[in-house]
Amino acid sequence: MSAVGIKTNIENIGLKDVGVITDRDKILVNDYYQTNIPGYYAIGDVTPGPALAHVASAEGITCVEKIAGLHTEAIDYGNIPGCTYASPEIASVGMTEDQAKAAGYELKIGKFPFSASGKAKAAGTPDGFVKVIFDATYGEWLGCHMIGAGVTDMIAEAVLGRKLETTGHEVLKTIHPHPTMSEAVMEAVADAYDEVIHL
């Protein structure tokens, strides 16, 4: 088995000539993608950070808004969705259970298998699950991990919830349509808070 990685190519494009600072194969930038040389910016795979198309797009928008003098927030790289377009799909955002434990959080963890989902069974895709990780003290949504059909679409709920600092209780009180694959997110949260009734 072999793996293919991403290696940037910033050689012979004049960076050294103008004095742009690099580290190995990456161009170093600030939170708004400006290099150490005024007027020179870089985004995407040539900068440190996840080499993902949706990250590069967000970086480009943030960079241009800053150049235009608009108020813009720096990107929170701790809330970037990771998506693997395989069969089954894999999607995640935030901390893993091990990372959250290592950070000292007391956790509430919930998991909902797609085998318990009427929609997943009807669609013939009952493999996989949704796992959620919350801080037990304040209800902060620390992480979400999914494996199954359509999860690269579903992860956006967790990304938005984390951005808005949604708690597990707020997710539980948000009515999710039935039957859908996405209701597995709410069901996993219900499991974390010992309120699951569909397992």
Helices and strands as residue ranges (DSSP letters): H 15-18, E 22-23, E 26-27, G 44-46, H 53-67, G 77-79, E 82-84, E 89-94, H 97-102, E 107-113, G 114-116, H 118-123, E 129-135, E 141-148, H 151-163, H 168-172, H 183-192
